[in-house]
Amino acid sequence: MPFTRLIITFALLVATRVHAMQPNVTTELAVKGQLILEDNGFQDRERGKALPLSEHAAVRLGAGKWERTGKDNNIWRSTHSPSAGHVPVMAYQGFDEKDLIIEVTFRFGKNTEPWHHQCFRIAADRRPDITGHVISAWANVNNDFIEPGFLLQHIRKTPEKQIIQDLLLDYQNLKIAPGKWHTAILEIVNDEALFRLGNHVAYTKAEQITTSKTLVSLTMGSTWHEVKNVRIWRAELNPKWESTKNRFLSKRRTFEAMKHHYKNP
């Protein structure tokens, strides 16, 4: 086989492999615009250093211990210890967008220590201008930092971390199993946000989430958690949303946004 043809064949095989690993999750609230970044996990990275993924986007491993699960593997595993401080975080930065679609494929392990907990959060922020999270989307099994469940939250703080506003925007039940891959998708357009994972649906319409976002962070629990695919797009409102909205949101229980009163046990 000629060398040029061999290179093309190899490239096609790699592209097919990556495409096959991508989840097939449709959007509802939004339609996908330009792909801002795709992190398929194959690029090496070092904790605390930003790794460019595109001209305007990079990934950075924050708190916690992160390691690839195999030499040629695209899966990144986080682990934690009681003395390590903040639980593991993987962050994406370098863009400035108001409306986003964020898709993440992850899984977590069983709790085997008394201090273990399982949770997954997508947070969209505007750092450093705003301290806190413009919107946090939680799939929280048993982390006592916030209520267990499928949640949407807005929290704003002073630079000294004093809370200015803490809103529980939606609160739904959650039941997900350890060891299985899950794909979460968060759609944010104007003052609406839709968060889905399997059959779970959370939704809000809140003026507080309209701020432009410059950072997306993924927060894990204290047992092992793994991430293998992250994609972020610019988003536009789905023109069919207004006609499908009521039917689609009937899958969730009714919830009115409220001041957040949860206190850690």
C-alpha positions in Angstrom: 0.0 0.0 0.0 1.5 3.4 -1.0 2.6 5.5 2.0 0.2 8.4 1.3 -2.8 6.0 1.1 -1.6 4.4 4.3 -1.7 7.7 6.1 -5.2 8.5 4.8 -6.4 5.1 5.9 -5.0 5.5 9.3 -6.6 9.0 9.7 -10.0 7.6 8.6 -9.7 4.8 11.2 -8.9 7.3 14.0 -11.7 9.6 12.9 -14.1 6.6 12.9 -12.9 5.5 16.3 -13.4 8.9 17.8 -16.8 9.3 16.2 -18.0 5.9 17.4 -17.2 7.0 21.0 -19.3 10.1 20.8 -22.7 9.9 22.4 -25.8 10.4 20.3 -27.8 12.9 22.5 -30.3 15.2 20.7 -30.9 18.8 21.9 -34.3 20.2 22.8 -34.1 23.8 23.9 -31.2 24.7 21.7 -29.7 24.0 18.3 -26.0 23.5 17.9 -23.9 26.3 16.5 -20.1 26.4 16.1 -18.3 23.7 18.0 -16.2 25.6 20.5 -14.2 22.6 21.7 -14.1 18.8 21.7 -12.1 17.0 24.3 -11.9 13.3 23.4 -9.4 12.6 26.1 -6.5 11.5 23.9 -4.4 14.6 24.5 -1.9 14.4 27.5 -2.4 16.9 30.2 -0.8 18.0 33.4 -2.5 19.2 36.6 -2.6 23.0 36.9 -1.5 23.7 33.3 -3.9 24.7 30.5 -3.8 22.4 27.4 -5.0 24.1 24.2 -7.8 22.2 22.5 -8.5 24.9 19.8 -7.5 28.4 19.0 -9.8 29.8 21.7 -10.3 27.0 24.2 -8.2 25.0 26.6 -8.6 22.3 29.3 -7.0 22.4 32.8 -7.0 19.8 35.5 -7.7 21.5 38.8 -8.1 20.1 42.2 -7.8 16.3 42.9 -5.6 13.6 41.4 -6.1 12.9 37.7 -4.6 10.1 35.6 -5.2 8.3 32.4 -6.6 4.8 33.0 -4.4 3.3 30.2 -1.5 4.3 28.0 -3.6 4.5 24.8 -6.9 5.2 26.6 -9.0 8.4 26.3 -10.5 8.0 29.8 -9.4 10.3 32.6 -10.0 9.1 36.2 -10.1 11.4 39.2 -9.5 10.2 42.8 -9.6 12.0 46.1 -8.4 11.7 49.7 -9.8 13.4 52.9 -6.6 15.5 53.2 -6.6 16.7 49.6 -9.0 19.7 50.1 -11.3 20.4 47.2 -12.7 17.5 45.3 -11.4 17.0 41.7 -12.2 19.5 39.0 -11.6 19.6 35.2 -12.1 23.1 33.7 -12.5 24.5 30.1 -11.6 28.1 29.4 -10.7 30.6 26.8 -14.1 31.4 25.3 -16.7 34.1 26.0 -20.2 33.0 25.1 -23.7 33.7 26.4 -25.5 30.6 25.1 -24.0 27.1 25.3 -24.6 23.4 24.8 -22.4 21.3 27.1 -22.2 17.5 26.7 -20.2 15.2 29.0 -19.9 11.5 29.2 -18.9 10.2 32.7 -19.2 7.4 35.2 -18.3 6.9 38.9 -17.4 4.0 41.2 -19.0 2.5 44.3 -18.4 4.1 47.7 -15.9 1.9 49.5 -14.8 4.3 52.2 -16.9 6.1 54.9 -15.8 9.5 53.4 -16.7 8.5 49.8 -19.5 10.2 47.9 -20.7 10.2 44.3 -21.7 13.4 42.4 -21.2 15.2 39.1 -21.6 18.9 38.4 -21.4 21.1 35.3 -20.9 24.7 36.2 -20.9 27.6 33.8 -19.2 30.7 35.1 -17.9 34.2 34.2 -14.5 34.3 35.9 -12.9 36.4 37.2 -15.7 39.0 36.9 -18.2 37.0 39.0 -17.4 34.9 42.0 -19.7 31.8 42.3 -21.5 30.0 39.5 -23.9 31.5 36.9 -25.5 28.1 36.8 -24.6 24.8 38.3 -26.2 21.5 37.1 -25.9 18.8 39.7 -26.4 15.0 39.4 -25.8 14.5 43.1 -26.1 11.0 44.5 -25.0 11.5 48.1 -22.6 14.4 48.4 -23.7 16.4 51.5 -22.5 19.7 50.1 -25.9 20.2 48.5 -29.2 18.2 48.4 -29.1 14.8 46.8 -30.9 14.9 43.5 -31.0 16.4 40.0 -30.5 20.1 40.6 -30.1 23.5 39.0 -28.5 26.2 41.1 -27.4 29.8 40.8 -25.0 31.1 43.4 -23.2 34.5 43.5 -20.6 35.5 46.1 -18.3 38.4 47.0 -14.6 38.0 46.2 -14.2 37.1 49.9 -16.7 34.2 49.3 -19.6 35.6 51.2 -22.9 34.6 49.6 -24.9 37.4 47.9 -27.5 35.2 46.3 -28.2 31.4 46.4 -31.1 30.1 44.3 -32.4 26.6 43.9 -33.7 26.8 40.3 -34.9 23.3 40.0 -34.9 20.1 42.2 -35.8 16.7 40.8 -35.3 13.2 42.0 -32.2 11.2 40.8 -31.4 7.6 40.4 -28.3 6.6 38.6 -26.1 3.5 39.0 -22.3 3.4 39.6 -20.0 1.8 37.0 -22.2 2.7 34.0 -21.5 5.4 31.5 -23.9 8.4 31.6 -24.1 11.3 29.2 -25.2 14.6 30.7 -26.2 17.6 28.5 -26.8 21.2 29.6 -28.4 23.6 27.2 -28.4 27.3 28.0 -30.1 29.9 25.8 -31.0 33.4 26.9 -32.8 33.0 30.3 -33.6 29.3 30.0 -31.6 26.2 30.9 -32.3 22.5 30.3 -30.3 19.8 32.0 -30.8 16.1 31.1 -29.3 12.8 31.9 -31.1 9.7 30.6 -34.7 10.1 31.7 -33.9 12.9 34.2 -35.0 16.4 33.2 -34.4 19.7 35.1 -35.4 23.1 33.7 -35.3 26.8 34.7 -36.2 30.2 33.3 -34.2 32.8 35.3 -32.7 36.2 34.5 -29.7 35.4 36.6 -28.3 32.9 34.1 -28.2 35.3 31.1 -24.6 36.4 31.8 -22.0 35.6 29.3 -19.8 32.5 30.3 -16.0 32.2 30.1 -15.5 29.0 32.0 -17.1 25.5 32.2 -16.0 23.3 35.1 -16.7 19.7 35.8 -16.7 18.7 39.5 -16.5 15.1 40.7 -17.2 13.3 43.9 -14.7 11.7 46.3 -14.9 8.1 45.0 -13.3 7.5 41.6 -15.0 9.3 38.7 -14.1 9.1 35.0 -14.6 11.4 32.0 -14.1 10.3 28.4 -15.8 12.9 26.2 -16.6 16.6 26.5 -18.0 18.8 23.8 -19.1 22.4 24.0 -21.0 24.3 21.2 -22.4 27.8 20.7 -26.1 27.6 21.0 -29.2 29.2 19.5 -32.8 28.8 20.5 -34.6 25.9 18.9 -37.5 27.4 16.8 -39.6 24.3 17.8 -39.0 24.7 21.5 -42.1 26.9 22.3 -44.4 24.3 20.7 -42.7 21.2 22.3 -41.8 22.8 25.7 -44.9 21.9 27.7 -45.0 18.3 26.5 -41.3 17.8 27.1 -41.3 19.4 30.5 -44.2 17.2 31.6 -41.6 14.6 32.4 -40.4 16.6 35.4 -42.3 17.5 38.6 -43.3 21.1 38.9 -40.9 23.2 40.8 -40.7 27.0 41.4 -37.3 28.6 41.9 -36.7 29.5 45.5 -34.1 30.9 47.9 -31.7 28.1 48.8 -32.0 27.1 52.4 -29.9 23.8 52.4 -27.3 23.5 55.1 -24.7 20.8 55.2 -25.6 18.1 57.7 
